[in-house]
Amino acid sequence: MALRGVCVVELAGLAPGPFCGMILADFGAQVVRVDRPRAIGDVSHLSRGKRSLVLDLKRPRGAAVLRRLCARADVLLEPFRRGVMEQLQLGPDILHRENPKLIYARLSGFGQSGRFSRLAGHDINYLALSGVLSKIGRSGENPYAPLNLLADFGGGGLMCALGIMMALFERTRSGKGQVIDASMVEGTAYLSSFLWKTQELWTQPRGQNILDGGAPFYTTYKTADGGFMAVGAIEPQFYQLLLKGLGLKSDELPKQMSMTDWPEMKKKFADVFAKKTKAEWCQIFDGTDACVTPVLTFEEAVHHDHNKERGSFITDEEQGVSPRPAPLLSHTPAVPSSKRDPFVGEHSKEILKEFGFDQEEIDQLVSDKIIESNKPKANL
């Protein structure tokens, strides 16, 4: 796999950090997740392919253990607010003195500088501060966040993974590591670069523009059985195929780009879509370039013919289904682990052995409750 031989130390956190670490693990990196003592369990549910070490970083000896790990690691991934790692004597200046090649990835909501850098927040707050949230929502309604996908995972975890990849590549030339300041606010803003550079597309109030639900040819419609169809027929040739499928004639309708007529056209389209079931509309539009597709549930997505043909979803040993890692590389594709996620502290002892700790040191760390070892009990 592409990242075979890359050693990553991931400090446990919520959604974005674990997702970043899972991407790296899926593509072959050896990822050690450092969990907090007395943790109830892995709340991220994004630990595929990782191993778990419980380590008390608030105690000096625990911090010393992490420094030894980082002395041999390629990447450290930390999800804390500005200043937390420095308080633990684990800041980049200290770790780089011991390992100049270390990639020190700092994934936080507001970044490592600025007046908000020490404040708490969640996806919706980062999305709001980026400016993107102001663009999302129906006409006349409050802005709404599209789940916690954009800031946590797009602008956060995925953008941080990209930064790690670039830093690893640059290291092949300079031999040096570097610090990655991955701000979810800035990552989300960067994702929205198209919006910033196409201001002419967003002159109308939220929800009344061509790509935000305002256009009758770029929105969703309810079907007779309570399902939904997604319509994205922007280009004229695709729009004509949409009208053909709906049984409508263009010369009996307003011009496609007549924005003042869009509300009435949406009502007309909605009335037509409401007369057939989702399956019936699929029969009409499948195989055409009308850019009309069914809005699938998770279960439907797994069983859709196209996704099955590509193997887009995978099943683990516990019969849990999840998306296959993307993108698909022709020479070194990801080979995600099919094993269950690790229990908290399941690999504490074996990880320390691999990093050069002897048995006496490990036993003392367990005795002093610097680390915890929680091997699963065998079922008899």
Steps between C-alpha positions, in 0.01 A plus 500: 500500500603859441585583863659171596776559756366837618456510878230730637429586863145631530381662822139395547233760438163550336395471136760685284821364654388136501379534140840636396671212678267246341581631152869448572437151640280401206783582261758301693639712784555343840280713726530493879206666672594643839194488725439667834493296823159377611352573160161332468566404141574633156237768444625579149411165340774577248778270620515250216849356464638675809643370827433652843739606776364654821741763631462769766648807333417724796775333704861581413595135457211454259615797296851352503362176354334693217826681427671163458227389263530818297877463482439199274174604332448669164183691589338633816133591467361711785145646526529747786453872530797734486738464794387162634797306364743768617360473854573127488857567386413338170511799268665483157820673612568227755402208278693630200818523706471126557372418149557769234322281243170493689189629322311679778135532391286734708131465415278752678186700440643852498870436438811568708474880499232767512259611772283185471789253508445403865120476479279193477287441193336244273443451129213750483713771664792451262260490206345825620831682540618388155212682333371181338205447736347827381459344155323179604126484559158536346359835394348688791637256758798504737834371374550134587807280521510191275554260792858537626659408170653821366717633782570184700574267213550703181673811629644316802596134479538474123687829466735399781567167327589693185740716701666189646542353151664818373728522803606136459575562133698816574699309761634270228685803363598695811521220756317726744161487666274799551196624690157485335251757631169356376217736592150371428381856438763554233469150360128551451557844345755346263246234398269786407750674270261453208235699686742786561612507138150484350326782685284564192323169566390606848340841448158391628408431863587160644297219342411698187812443290578241238694256721340544842151370432361804327496356149229250401762296316741472797308376803311198635141391450271270696356196324163327534634244749671754725843460343703773335675566171802728458508722193817665370417581138694826465623486141235564229540158340451328835207726584326394178538136601354583841195659337464200268503260794242711682277511192526879475560715191756781511295727273219491755726602788694817590866517403725279712697792645200727567557534873175682563316194371696246704255480795210418270708252298603322821133456588428360154794258521397399853148417383636277225751317722226436757304288251749213479701295747875521538540168324287616208707816461817291509366293210441818303832673571750217549740484206429860392704819536213687663701513825213359705581245767321346797574628849615175657493399863817339639348155449393582146843641416668175605273295272493735201627322187762762416648498849495119511680481164778723631516349847440844650408361843679244714393265779714427805521179703216619722280559193524877534476682167697815417631683192810366331797737532530749217653577262574164337871478414590263216839387635475548877131500593389521859444167674282592798505269797196275533568437869303659780615834639750472787392507861641790698843393623494168318853534359673708767770249588581379150525857370749598768707190427514594132620848596789365706361480854618196696273281709612650830418853379161389374412321824595810699289724277202270552560485875520879523190536281684699236363256244203263501482162330156366419534179306161354402396189686469184297153354457498150648 
